[in-house]
Amino acid sequence: MGLYKRRDSPIWWMSFSVSGRPYRRSTGTDNKKLAEAILGKVKTQVQEGRWFEIDEAKQHTFDEMMDRLIKDHAPTVSGKMLKSYRNSLAHLSEFFSGQTLDKIDTDSVMQYVAHRREQTCVPGTQRCDKCKCTPGTEPCQLLREKRKCRPATRNRELAMLSKAFNLARLWKWTKENPCALVKREKEDNENIGKCLPVDREDMLFNACERRCNGQLLEMVKIAIHTGLREAEILNMRWEKIEFRERTISVIQKGGREKIVPMNDTAFSLLKEKSRVRSISGYVFTTANDTPFIARNVYREFQKACKRAGIEAFRFHDLRHTTGTRLAQAGHDIYAIACLLGHSQLSTAKRYAKHNTESMHNVVKTLDKKMAGKA
């Protein structure tokens, strides 16, 4: 092992052997004492058998890792996950771009989380409805709060970074995943979205009536009366509907099958619709007999909401409407979780705060019990 200089550069280079094979690496400095210290560190790594893994991590950058993840792994995920990857990558790249993998450790990942915790979106990308602050300028306080990065967003970004490092380990680019020791944040599950106001329901129905070939109204009613997700409704097939048992079978996120019962409204709607079935087998189809694209349904639904005078309301909020109304009716959280297909009971507990009236009825039962003992 030794140091040397090339004719065309003042930088010191290292020459050494590992298992009889010669290697040459730049020290990155023209300071001889510093170069000697770097060489000494390399000698220690070689003796401890760690040099290969450390050197490999130095040869690959964050950008290379993410490019390969998008190329090799992204095509295997859903369209929704791919969109999430793209959003996450924009923020991750802003912080880690250009860094080699050996420079990204647990401490730098925690610094990223702290950075994102204080960060909002780029100023001027959104206009405030209240004060009409001008795009391109610093947003007002109201808009900054609205666009503040949430725990769920940070968790998704960490999940993508962790996935990338796990793949890099398989590629032998690095040995460690710096995200492994970073604890995920508790997400704000209390923010369950909006519930459709009862006095606006008929107005929304009227606004939906002529959209998506007259089928948007049917989709909205099915969403409210079954609690199904938008994707589950758009992918619903006639072969999965059992009118005798009054059930609908759908595939949930993660590939799990869910059996959903039909109430009278859902049963009557689908029974009437089943008289004319599409060749493709889908329940809701375009004029070309193809299933609807989610973004097209989203666009039409937003137009209907605007016409009905309902602000900031998503199609997914119809599912929240189902859970909220069931909780208000006094149904137990476990039953709501089973209907909506929540894998964790804690998810359905978000609706409990809408059920205070039924909780009063529960404690009144104790009054009756105590009165009977007196």
C-alpha positions in Angstrom: 0.0 0.0 0.0 1.2 3.5 -0.8 0.4 7.0 -2.0 1.2 8.5 -5.4 0.3 11.4 -7.6 -0.7 11.4 -11.3 1.0 13.8 -13.6 -2.2 15.7 -14.5 -3.5 16.1 -10.9 -2.4 17.4 -7.5 -4.6 14.8 -5.8 -3.0 12.0 -3.9 -4.1 8.5 -4.9 -3.9 5.2 -3.0 -2.5 1.9 -4.3 -3.3 -1.2 -2.3 -4.2 -4.9 -2.6 -7.1 -6.9 -1.3 -6.7 -10.7 -1.4 -3.9 -10.3 -3.9 -5.9 -8.1 -6.2 -4.6 -4.5 -6.8 -6.9 -1.5 -6.3 -6.4 2.2 -6.9 -8.6 4.9 -5.4 -8.4 8.6 -5.1 -8.1 10.1 -1.6 -9.9 13.3 -2.9 -7.3 15.6 -1.3 -3.9 17.2 -2.1 -2.9 17.3 1.5 -0.4 14.5 2.1 -1.1 14.2 5.9 -4.9 13.9 5.3 -4.2 11.4 2.4 -2.1 9.3 4.8 -4.9 9.3 7.4 -7.4 8.2 4.7 -5.0 5.4 3.6 -4.6 4.3 7.2 -8.4 4.1 7.5 -8.6 2.0 4.3 -6.0 -0.4 5.7 -8.1 -0.9 8.8 -11.2 -1.6 6.7 -9.3 -4.1 4.6 -8.0 -5.9 7.7 -11.5 -6.0 9.2 -13.0 -7.3 6.0 -15.3 -4.3 5.6 -13.6 -2.5 2.7 -15.6 -4.0 -0.1 -19.0 -3.0 1.3 -17.8 0.5 2.2 -16.2 1.0 -1.1 -19.3 -0.2 -3.0 -21.5 2.3 -1.2 -19.0 5.1 -2.2 -19.4 4.1 -5.8 -23.1 4.6 -6.0 -25.2 7.7 -5.4 -28.7 8.3 -4.1 -29.8 9.3 -7.6 -28.5 6.0 -9.1 -30.4 4.1 -6.4 -33.6 5.9 -7.1 -33.3 5.6 -10.8 -33.0 1.9 -10.6 -35.9 1.6 -8.1 -38.1 3.5 -10.6 -36.9 1.3 -13.4 -37.0 -2.1 -11.7 -39.5 -1.9 -8.9 -42.0 0.9 -9.7 -43.6 -1.0 -12.7 -44.7 -3.7 -10.2 -46.7 -1.4 -7.9 -50.2 0.1 -8.4 -50.8 3.4 -10.2 -51.6 5.1 -6.9 -48.4 3.9 -5.3 -46.4 5.0 -8.4 -47.9 8.5 -8.0 -47.0 8.5 -4.3 -43.4 7.5 -5.3 -43.1 10.4 -7.7 -44.3 12.9 -5.1 -42.0 11.4 -2.4 -39.0 11.4 -4.8 -39.3 15.1 -5.5 -38.8 15.9 -1.8 -36.2 13.2 -1.1 -34.1 14.3 -4.1 -34.1 17.9 -2.9 -32.4 16.7 0.3 -30.2 13.7 -0.8 -29.4 14.2 -4.5 -25.7 13.9 -5.3 -24.8 12.1 -2.1 -23.1 8.7 -2.2 -24.8 5.9 -0.2 -22.1 5.8 2.4 -22.9 9.4 3.3 -26.6 8.6 4.0 -26.8 7.3 7.6 -29.4 7.2 10.3 -28.5 10.7 11.5 -28.9 12.2 8.0 -32.3 10.5 7.6 -33.4 11.9 11.0 -32.3 15.3 9.8 -34.4 14.9 6.7 -37.5 14.1 8.8 -36.8 17.2 10.9 -36.4 19.2 7.8 -39.7 18.0 6.3 -41.5 18.6 9.6 -40.9 22.3 9.3 -41.3 22.5 5.6 -44.3 23.5 3.6 -44.9 23.3 -0.2 -43.2 25.6 -2.6 -44.6 29.2 -2.2 -46.9 30.3 -5.0 -48.1 26.9 -6.2 -51.5 27.3 -4.7 -53.9 30.3 -4.2 -55.6 30.9 -0.9 -59.4 31.1 -1.2 -59.6 33.5 1.8 -57.1 36.2 1.2 -56.3 35.6 -2.5 -52.5 35.8 -1.9 -50.7 36.2 -5.2 -49.0 33.1 -6.7 -45.2 33.4 -6.7 -45.1 35.2 -3.4 -44.8 33.9 0.2 -48.1 32.3 1.1 -50.2 33.6 4.0 -50.3 31.8 7.4 -53.6 30.1 6.5 -52.2 28.7 3.3 -49.0 27.6 5.1 -51.0 25.6 7.6 -53.1 24.1 4.9 -50.0 22.9 3.0 -47.9 21.8 6.0 -46.2 18.5 5.6 -48.2 15.9 7.7 -46.8 12.8 9.5 -48.5 10.5 7.0 -46.6 12.2 4.2 -43.3 11.9 6.0 -44.0 8.3 6.7 -44.7 7.6 3.0 -41.4 9.3 2.0 -39.5 7.3 4.6 -41.1 4.1 3.4 -39.9 4.8 -0.2 -36.4 5.6 1.0 -36.3 2.4 3.1 -37.6 0.3 0.2 -34.8 1.8 -2.0 -32.1 0.9 0.5 -33.5 -2.6 1.0 -33.2 -3.1 -2.8 -29.7 -1.6 -2.7 -28.7 -4.3 -0.2 -29.9 -6.9 -2.6 -27.9 -5.3 -5.4 -24.8 -5.4 -3.1 -24.6 -1.6 -3.2 -24.7 -1.2 0.5 -25.0 -3.4 3.6 -27.0 -1.2 5.9 -30.5 0.4 5.7 -30.2 3.8 7.5 -34.0 4.0 7.8 -34.3 0.8 9.9 -33.7 2.6 13.2 -35.8 5.7 12.4 -39.2 5.4 14.1 -42.3 6.1 12.0 -44.5 9.0 13.3 -48.0 8.6 14.7 -50.4 9.6 12.0 -53.3 11.9 12.6 -56.1 9.4 12.2 -58.6 11.8 13.7 -58.7 13.7 10.4 -61.2 11.4 8.7 -62.4 13.7 6.0 -65.8 15.2 5.6 -69.3 13.8 6.0 -71.9 14.6 3.4 -74.4 17.0 5.0 -77.9 15.5 4.9 -79.4 18.8 3.6 -77.0 18.7 0.6 -77.5 15.1 -0.3 -80.4 15.6 -2.8 -78.5 18.5 -4.3 -75.5 16.3 -4.9 -77.7 13.5 -6.4 -79.3 16.0 -8.8 -75.9 17.3 -9.9 -74.6 13.8 -10.5 -77.6 12.6 -12.4 -76.4 13.2 -16.0 -72.7 12.7 -15.6 -70.7 9.6 -16.6 -73.5 8.5 -18.9 -75.9 8.8 -16.1 -73.9 6.4 -13.9 -72.2 8.8 -11.5 -75.3 9.0 -9.4 -75.4 5.2 -9.2 -71.7 5.1 -8.1 -72.3 7.8 -5.4 -75.3 5.9 -4.0 -73.4 2.6 -4.0 -70.5 4.3 -2.2 -72.8 5.7 0.6 -74.8 2.6 1.1 -71.9 0.1 1.0 -68.9 2.0 2.2 -66.9 0.8 -0.8 -63.8 2.6 -2.0 -63.9 4.3 -5.4 -61.5 1.7 -7.0 -63.6 -1.1 -5.6 -66.7 0.4 -7.2 -65.0 1.0 -10.6 -63.6 -2.6 -10.6 -66.9 -4.2 -9.5 -68.0 -7.1 -11.7 -71.4 -8.8 -12.1 -70.0 -12.2 -11.4 -69.0 -11.1 -7.9 -72.6 -9.9 -7.0 -74.8 -12.5 -5.4 -78.4 -11.3 -5.4 -79.7 -14.3 -3.6 -77.3 -13.7 -0.6 -77.5 -9.9 -1.2 -73.7 -9.6 -1.1 -70.9 -8.0 -3.2 -67.4 -9.5 -3.3 -64.5 -7.1 -4.0 -60.8 -7.3 -3.8 -59.3 -4.9 -1.2 -55.9 -3.2 -1.1 -53.4 -5.9 -0.4 -55.3 -8.5 -2.4 -57.7 -9.5 0.3 -61.3 -10.4 -0.6 -64.1 -8.6 1.2 -67.7 -9.6 1.3 -70.1 -6.6 1.6 -73.8 -6.9 2.3 -76.3 -5.0 0.3 -79.1 -3.0 2.0 -82.4 -2.4 0.2 -81.2 0.7 -1.7 -78.0 -0.9 -3.0 -79.9 -4.2 -3.9 -82.7 -2.4 -5.8 -80.2 -0.2 -7.7 -78.0 -3.1 -8.8 -80.9 -5.4 -9.5 -82.4 -2.8 -11.9 -79.0 -2.2 -13.5 -78.4 -5.9 -14.0 -81.2 -6.1 -16.6 -78.7 -4.7 -19.1 -75.2 -6.0 -18.5 -72.0 -5.1 -20.3 -70.1 -7.6 -22.3 -66.9 -6.8 -20.4 -68.5 -7.9 -17.1 -67.9 -4.7 -15.3 -70.9 -3.1 -13.5 -70.0 0.5 -14.5 -68.7 1.0 -18.0 -68.2 3.8 -20.6 -69.9 3.9 -23.9 -67.0 1.8 -25.3 -67.8 -1.0 -22.7 -64.6 -0.3 -20.8 -64.3 0.4 -17.0 -64.2 4.1 -16.0 -60.8 5.7 -15.3 -60.6 7.1 -11.8 -59.3 10.5 -12.8 -62.3 11.0 -15.2 -64.8 10.1 -12.4 -62.9 12.4 -10.1 -63.3 15.3 -12.6 -67.0 14.7 -13.0 -67.6 14.3 -9.3 -65.8 17.6 -8.6 -68.0 19.4 -11.1 -71.1 17.9 -9.5 -69.9 19.0 -6.0 -69.3 22.5 -7.3 -72.8 22.7 -8.8 -74.3 21.4 -5.5 -72.4 24.0 -3.5 -70.2 21.5 -1.6 -66.7 22.7 -1.1 -63.5 20.5 -0.6 -65.4 17.2 -0.9 -63.8 14.1 -2.3 -65.3 10.9 -3.6 -63.5 9.1 -0.8 -65.5 11.3 1.7 -68.6 9.3 0.7 -66.9 6.3 2.5 -66.3 8.6 5.5 -70.0 9.5 5.3 -70.9 5.8 5.6 -68.8 5.3 8.7 -69.9 8.5 10.4 -73.6 7.8 9.8 -73.3 4.3 11.1 -71.5 5.6 14.2 -74.2 8.2 14.7 -76.8 5.5 14.5 -75.2 3.7 17.5 -73.6 0.8 15.7 -70.4 -0.6 17.4 -67.0 0.2 16.1 -66.2 -3.5 15.4 -69.2 -3.8 13.1 -68.2 -0.6 11.2 -64.6 -1.9 10.9 -65.8 -5.2 9.4 -68.1 -3.4 6.9 -65.5 -0.9 5.7 -62.8 -3.6 5.6 -60.4 -1.9 8.1 -57.5 -4.3 8.9 -57.0 -2.5 12.2 -59.8 -1.6 14.7 -58.0 1.7 15.5 -58.8 3.0 12.0 -62.5 2.6 12.6 -62.3 4.3 16.0 -61.9 7.6 14.2 -65.7 7.6 13.8 -66.3 7.2 17.5 -66.1 10.9 18.1 -69.3 11.3 16.0 -71.1 8.9 18.2 -71.5 10.8 21.5 -75.2 10.5 21.5 -75.1 6.7 21.5 -72.5 6.9 24.3 -75.0 8.8 26.4 -77.5 6.0 25.8 -74.8 3.5 26.9 -74.2 5.2 30.3 -77.9 5.7 30.9 -78.1 1.9 31.0 -76.0 2.0 34.1 -78.6 4.3 35.8 -81.2 1.7 35.2 -79.1 -1.0 36.6 -78.3 0.9 39.8 -82.0 1.9 40.1 -82.9 -1.7 40.1 -80.6 -2.5 43.0 -81.9 0.4 45.2 
